[in-house]
Amino acid sequence: MVSERQKQIMQILEQKGEIQLKQLKEIFPDVSAMTLRRDLNSLEEEGRLIRTYGGAVSVKKVTRIAGEEDAYSIRAAENVEAKMKIAKKAVTLMERGRSIFFDAGSTVMCLARLLPDESYSIITDGVNTALELIKKPRLSVVLLGGLVNRNTLSVSGPEAMSSLDSINIDLAFMAASGFSIESGFTVSNIYECELKKKLVKRAKKVILLMDVSKINKNMAFTYAGLEDIDVWVADEPLPPEVEAEAARCGVCVM
């Protein structure tokens, strides 16, 4: 049962797109912060909003960009709950004082939204990811240059490839469009494939963020196999045959 206060919270979210707990405390001065947190948690469980660090964001904001149903927006609207489950697990793997790469993609974008405003140093090839990250003033953000892909809002090509030569990467949070045991992790764009290959080689630790719905879906180009990654963060348990192969390759599955 949604309370009258929770209905008001949802109305605020519909208008603003996102809200911070401290703002809710100003709007409801007689309500404790703990009660407001419970309200947000309850609304998230009902699928009405998505919790972020220190507040919440509307589902519509996560799944749309400027209200346009472009290719990225359509993909971002798919499996939002699964992507947020993955992002919540992945945020626990972040390490301050390390050089961290954020791959382009809607799941990594969810991670960017959940990331606390702390002293992280992040490199990314995602244009929208960079725009999201710079909202947090304590973060250091580097955006690679190159050709912008309208479908993924990522940059790739020779400029992006050459810029990686001068960047050290401790942790790489990577995305993929599909996976199979035979073909590995795949994407549909050859330029993005080559960039991802280089990232996997340069990173000391590779963390793959991918929901199980993409298993046994192969795109045209392979950039990595299970043996090339260290951690696979998924929304649900992997199929038994994939789980067994991941174990054989020494991959930690979360």
C-alpha positions in Angstrom: 0.0 0.0 0.0 1.5 3.3 -1.1 1.1 6.0 1.6 0.1 9.6 0.9 3.7 10.7 1.6 5.0 8.1 -0.9 2.6 9.4 -3.5 4.0 12.9 -2.9 7.5 11.6 -3.3 6.6 10.0 -6.6 5.0 13.3 -7.8 8.3 15.1 -7.0 10.3 12.5 -8.9 8.0 12.8 -11.9 8.6 16.5 -12.0 12.3 16.6 -11.2 13.6 13.2 -12.4 15.6 12.7 -9.2 15.7 13.6 -5.6 18.2 13.6 -2.7 17.3 12.4 0.8 18.4 15.8 2.3 15.9 17.5 0.0 13.1 15.1 1.1 14.0 16.0 4.7 13.4 19.7 3.9 10.1 18.9 2.3 9.0 16.6 5.2 10.6 18.2 8.3 8.6 16.2 10.7 9.6 12.8 9.2 12.9 11.1 10.2 15.6 10.3 7.6 15.2 6.6 8.5 11.5 6.7 7.7 12.2 8.5 4.4 14.8 5.9 3.5 12.2 3.2 4.2 9.8 5.0 1.9 12.4 5.0 -0.9 13.2 1.4 -0.4 9.6 0.4 -0.4 9.0 2.3 -3.7 12.0 0.7 -5.3 10.7 -2.7 -4.4 7.5 -1.9 -6.2 9.5 -0.8 -9.3 8.4 2.9 -9.0 11.9 4.3 -8.6 15.6 3.4 -8.5 17.7 4.1 -5.4 21.0 5.9 -5.9 23.7 7.1 -3.5 21.9 9.5 -1.1 18.6 9.6 -2.9 16.6 8.2 -5.8 16.0 8.6 -9.5 12.8 8.0 -11.6 12.8 5.0 -13.9 11.9 7.2 -16.7 15.0 9.3 -16.3 17.2 6.1 -16.4 15.6 4.8 -19.5 15.4 8.0 -21.5 17.7 10.6 -22.9 16.1 14.0 -23.6 12.8 12.1 -24.3 14.0 10.7 -27.6 13.5 7.1 -28.5 16.9 6.7 -30.2 18.7 3.4 -30.4 20.5 3.9 -27.1 17.3 4.9 -25.2 15.6 1.8 -26.5 18.4 -0.4 -25.2 18.6 1.5 -22.0 14.9 0.8 -21.3 15.5 -3.0 -21.5 16.0 -5.0 -18.4 16.4 -1.9 -16.1 15.9 -4.0 -13.0 18.6 -6.4 -14.0 21.0 -3.6 -14.8 20.5 -2.0 -11.5 21.1 -5.3 -9.6 24.4 -5.6 -11.5 25.3 -2.0 -10.8 24.7 -2.4 -7.0 27.0 -5.4 -6.9 29.6 -3.7 -9.1 29.8 -0.5 -7.0 31.3 -2.6 -4.1 34.3 -3.4 -6.4 35.3 0.2 -6.8 38.6 1.2 -5.3 39.8 4.7 -4.5 43.3 5.7 -5.5 43.2 3.5 -8.6 42.9 4.3 -12.3 39.5 3.0 -13.4 37.9 2.6 -16.8 34.2 2.7 -17.4 33.1 1.1 -20.7 30.2 2.6 -22.6 26.8 0.9 -22.2 23.6 1.2 -20.3 24.6 -1.2 -17.5 27.8 0.8 -16.8 25.7 3.9 -17.0 23.6 2.6 -14.1 26.9 2.0 -12.2 27.9 5.7 -12.9 24.5 6.8 -11.4 25.0 4.7 -8.2 28.7 5.8 -7.7 29.2 7.8 -4.5 30.8 11.2 -4.8 34.3 10.2 -3.7 37.8 10.6 -5.0 37.8 8.2 -7.9 39.8 8.6 -11.0 37.8 7.4 -14.0 38.5 7.2 -17.7 35.6 6.4 -20.1 34.7 6.1 -23.7 31.0 6.8 -23.0 29.9 10.4 -23.7 26.8 10.1 -21.6 28.7 8.3 -18.9 31.2 11.2 -18.6 28.3 13.7 -18.4 26.8 11.7 -15.6 30.1 11.3 -13.7 31.0 15.0 -13.8 27.9 15.8 -11.7 30.0 14.5 -8.8 32.6 17.1 -8.0 35.1 14.9 -6.2 35.5 12.6 -9.2 38.3 13.0 -11.7 36.9 12.2 -15.2 38.8 11.7 -18.5 36.8 11.2 -21.7 38.6 9.5 -24.7 38.5 11.3 -28.0 37.4 9.7 -31.3 34.4 8.9 -33.5 31.0 9.0 -31.7 28.7 6.0 -32.3 25.1 7.3 -32.2 23.8 3.8 -31.2 26.0 3.4 -28.1 27.1 7.0 -27.4 30.6 5.8 -27.2 33.8 7.0 -28.9 36.2 4.7 -30.8 38.6 4.7 -33.8 42.3 5.6 -34.2 42.2 8.6 -31.8 40.7 6.6 -29.0 43.1 3.7 -29.6 46.2 5.9 -29.6 45.1 7.8 -26.4 45.1 4.5 -24.5 48.8 4.1 -25.0 49.5 6.8 -22.4 46.9 5.7 -19.9 47.5 3.1 -17.2 44.3 1.1 -16.1 44.0 -0.8 -12.9 40.3 -1.7 -13.1 38.2 -1.9 -16.3 34.4 -2.2 -16.0 33.4 -3.6 -19.3 30.2 -4.3 -21.2 29.2 -6.7 -24.0 26.2 -7.1 -26.3 26.3 -10.9 -26.3 28.1 -14.0 -25.0 28.5 -17.6 -25.8 31.1 -20.2 -24.8 32.1 -20.6 -28.4 32.4 -17.0 -29.4 33.1 -15.2 -26.1 32.0 -11.6 -25.4 30.8 -9.9 -28.6 29.8 -6.5 -29.9 28.4 -5.4 -33.3 30.9 -2.6 -34.2 34.4 -3.5 -35.4 35.9 -0.2 -34.1 34.5 -0.6 -30.6 35.6 -4.3 -30.7 39.2 -3.2 -31.4 39.1 -0.6 -28.6 37.7 -3.1 -26.1 40.4 -5.6 -27.1 43.1 -3.1 -26.2 41.4 -2.1 -23.0 41.2 -5.8 -21.9 44.9 -6.2 -22.6 46.0 -3.0 -20.8 43.8 -3.4 -17.7 45.3 -5.2 -14.6 41.8 -6.4 -13.7 38.8 -6.8 -16.0 35.3 -6.8 -14.5 32.5 -7.7 -17.0 29.0 -6.3 -16.3 26.4 -8.3 -18.3 22.9 -9.7 -17.5 22.1 -13.3 -18.3 19.6 -12.4 -21.0 22.5 -11.8 -23.3 24.0 -15.3 -23.0 23.9 -17.3 -26.2 23.4 -14.1 -28.2 26.3 -13.6 -30.6 27.2 -10.3 -32.3 29.6 -10.0 -35.2 32.9 -9.3 -33.4 34.5 -11.0 -30.4 36.7 -8.8 -28.1 37.4 -11.3 -25.2 36.9 -14.8 -23.9 36.2 -16.0 -20.4 39.9 -16.5 -19.9 40.5 -12.7 -20.5 38.2 -11.5 -17.6 38.6 -11.7 -13.9 35.1 -11.0 -12.6 31.6 -11.4 -14.2 28.9 -9.5 -12.4 25.5 -10.8 -13.4 21.9 -10.3 -12.3 21.1 -14.0 -11.9 23.0 -17.3 -11.6 24.7 -18.2 -14.9 23.5 -21.3 -16.7 25.3 -24.4 -15.4 27.5 -25.0 -18.5 28.6 -21.3 -18.5 29.2 -21.4 -14.7 31.4 -24.5 -15.1 33.4 -22.9 -17.9 33.8 -19.7 -15.9 35.2 -21.7 -13.0 37.6 -23.5 -15.3 38.9 -20.2 -16.5 39.3 -18.8 -12.9 36.6 -16.2 -13.3 34.9 -15.0 -10.1 31.1 -14.8 -10.7 29.0 -12.4 -8.6 
